Amino acid sequence: MELLSVNLGRPEAVPYTDHPQGVTGIDKRPVEGPVRVAAPGPKGTGGSGLAGDAVCDTRHHGGDDQAVYAMAREDLDDWERELGRPLRNGAFGENLTTRGLDVSGALIGERWRVGADVVLEVTSGRIPCLTFQGHLGEKQWVRRFTRKGAPGAYFRVIEPGEVRAGDPVEIVHRPSHGVTVALQFRALTTERELLPELLAAADALHPLALETAQKYVAGHAS
């Protein structure tokens, strides 16, 4: 299990985002050398957990519970075959491209050690948006990505440090519940009846996912 690349984005003006200034940092590119990883601060004010990485629309992205986004190279390869085009590391706007890890099968609250120092904790799957669709240039991309159900994972930073391409990745903690990123994603998108199952992950969930599950359960209480 290893980190294939660390990918950073810069602000870029594009026609397909609803950001007030019309910019996005979704076009992330692999970089060489070490990159500092640390908790960026609360959602709405904090951006990316990676130094030098742009998160432009802090209304929907970034913050402590979405500090780092990871995607499995295996999932990118699968999409390459389906789309009939090459997808470089970082093509989905992910900060970390991994190999040998089932990222969407990770458990909410699962912890990874990346390199010598950094420890990350899984919080949620990535919900696709129209900026993502515009970036990829694929028709009905939001629907297709959602249907696939392999969204990659967001993380919060538990222990800061530096990461670089080639670092080993080790799973250092796996919770006892069965709430995976894929299950959480389906519950929030296409299978709302699964929302009560998310409560088993408790506070490890992204706060918005936890709130959504709690409201659903309260609304369906007899």
Beta strands, then each sheet from edge to edge (+ up, - down):
strand 1: 2-9
strand 2: 12-13
strand 3: 23-24
strand 4: 28-31
strand 5: 35-37
strand 6: 68-72
strand 7: 96-99
strand 8: 111-114
strand 9: 118-125
strand 10: 153-159
strand 11: 161-163
strand 12: 169-173
sheet 1: 4+ 1- 7+ 6+ 10- 9+ 8- 12+
sheet 2: 2+ 3-
sheet 3: 5+ 11-
end
